[in-house]
């Protein structure tokens, strides 16, 4: 007997917004999951006085920090769901 795997397409909606001044960049990140959950975080970047003014670099750093925090929150959420479903403590999920 041949067994065919069923595949389901799933999408997540990710939003990043930035606020900037001459030396600082703040990123706000939001991920909307298919179950209706929203996960939010913030990231910050500061330009050193001797560095060139490169707003894109500040956005990349602040955005990466915000998304990294989202990743950690999602890992915690996954652990909780595994533990709740299994009735035991799950092993650490490494990044």
C-alpha positions in Angstrom: 0.0 0.0 0.0 1.3 3.4 -0.9 0.9 6.1 1.6 0.6 9.8 0.5 1.5 12.5 2.9 -1.0 15.3 3.4 0.5 18.8 3.3 -1.2 21.9 4.6 -0.1 25.5 3.6 0.1 27.8 6.6 1.0 31.4 6.7 2.1 33.9 9.3 1.6 37.6 9.1 4.7 39.5 10.3 4.8 43.3 10.6 7.8 45.5 11.5 7.6 49.2 12.1 10.4 51.6 12.9 10.8 54.9 14.7 14.1 56.8 14.2 15.9 59.9 15.2 19.5 61.0 14.5 21.0 58.3 16.8 18.4 55.8 17.8 16.1 53.3 16.0 13.2 51.4 17.6 11.6 48.5 16.0 8.1 47.1 16.9 7.4 43.6 15.6 4.1 41.7 15.5 3.4 38.2 14.3 -0.1 37.0 13.8 -0.5 33.2 14.0 -3.3 31.2 12.4 -4.8 30.4 15.8 -5.4 34.2 16.3 -2.5 34.6 18.7 -0.5 37.8 18.4 3.1 37.9 19.6 4.7 41.4 20.0 8.2 42.6 20.8 10.5 45.6 20.5 14.1 46.0 19.5 16.5 49.0 19.8 19.7 50.2 18.1 21.9 53.2 18.9 24.4 54.7 16.5 27.8 55.5 18.1 28.8 59.2 17.5 31.8 58.2 15.3 29.7 55.9 13.0 28.3 57.1 9.7 24.6 57.9 9.5 23.1 54.7 8.0 19.5 54.4 9.0 19.1 51.1 7.2 21.7 49.5 9.4 19.9 50.7 12.5 16.7 49.3 11.1 18.4 45.9 10.5 19.8 45.8 14.0 16.7 46.9 15.8 14.5 44.7 13.6 16.7 41.6 14.2 16.6 42.2 17.9 12.8 42.5 17.8 12.4 39.3 15.7 14.9 37.5 18.0 12.6 38.3 20.9 9.6 37.0 18.9 11.5 33.8 18.3 12.1 33.3 22.0 8.5 33.9 22.8 7.4 31.4 20.1 9.7 28.8 21.6 8.2 29.4 25.0 4.7 29.2 23.6 5.6 25.9 21.9 7.0 24.4 25.1 3.9 25.3 27.0 1.7 23.7 24.3 3.8 20.6 24.3 3.7 20.4 28.1 -0.1 21.0 28.3 -0.8 18.3 25.7 1.5 15.7 27.1 1.2 16.4 30.8 4.9 16.4 31.2 7.9 18.8 30.9 9.3 19.0 27.4 13.0 19.1 26.6 14.5 22.4 25.7 14.1 23.5 22.1 17.5 24.9 21.0 17.8 27.8 18.7 
